[in-house]
Amino acid sequence: MPDIVMQVDSAANRENVRNALTTLPGITGWWTDQAEVPVGTGGVLKPAFAEAPLPFDLEVRAGR
């Protein structure tokens, strides 16, 4: 399967965005209650959804 690259520009504070993507409370606060969450940027986020049994991985990279 090919990689899908997505970049989202935001006016939000970097630390808030990082915490929303790289901590379990951050992910469960806005997206899903089941996930393996990386420690910091550069890791792989593995969200899980009961309605979508196929797993997928998201690599969390630092922005520019």
Contacts in CASP RR format, 6 or more apart in sequence:
PFRMAT RR
TARGET T0000
AUTHOR 0000-0000-0000
METHOD contacts of the structure
MODEL  1
MPDIVMQVDSAANRENVRNALTTLPGITGWWTDQAEVPVGTGGVLKPAFA
EAPLPFDLEVRAGR
7 63 0 8 1.000
10 17 0 8 1.000
18 40 0 8 1.000
18 41 0 8 1.000
19 25 0 8 1.000
19 26 0 8 1.000
20 26 0 8 1.000
20 27 0 8 1.000
20 29 0 8 1.000
20 30 0 8 1.000
21 27 0 8 1.000
21 45 0 8 1.000
21 60 0 8 1.000
22 37 0 8 1.000
22 38 0 8 1.000
22 39 0 8 1.000
22 40 0 8 1.000
22 41 0 8 1.000
22 43 0 8 1.000
22 45 0 8 1.000
22 60 0 8 1.000
23 37 0 8 1.000
24 35 0 8 1.000
24 37 0 8 1.000
27 35 0 8 1.000
27 37 0 8 1.000
27 45 0 8 1.000
27 47 0 8 1.000
28 35 0 8 1.000
31 47 0 8 1.000
32 47 0 8 1.000
32 48 0 8 1.000
32 49 0 8 1.000
34 47 0 8 1.000
34 48 0 8 1.000
34 49 0 8 1.000
34 50 0 8 1.000
35 45 0 8 1.000
35 46 0 8 1.000
35 47 0 8 1.000
35 48 0 8 1.000
36 44 0 8 1.000
36 45 0 8 1.000
36 46 0 8 1.000
37 45 0 8 1.000
38 44 0 8 1.000
38 45 0 8 1.000
38 60 0 8 1.000
40 60 0 8 1.000
41 60 0 8 1.000
41 61 0 8 1.000
41 62 0 8 1.000
42 59 0 8 1.000
42 60 0 8 1.000
42 61 0 8 1.000
42 62 0 8 1.000
43 59 0 8 1.000
43 60 0 8 1.000
44 57 0 8 1.000
44 58 0 8 1.000
44 59 0 8 1.000
44 60 0 8 1.000
45 57 0 8 1.000
45 58 0 8 1.000
45 59 0 8 1.000
45 60 0 8 1.000
46 55 0 8 1.000
46 56 0 8 1.000
46 57 0 8 1.000
46 58 0 8 1.000
47 56 0 8 1.000
47 58 0 8 1.000
48 55 0 8 1.000
END
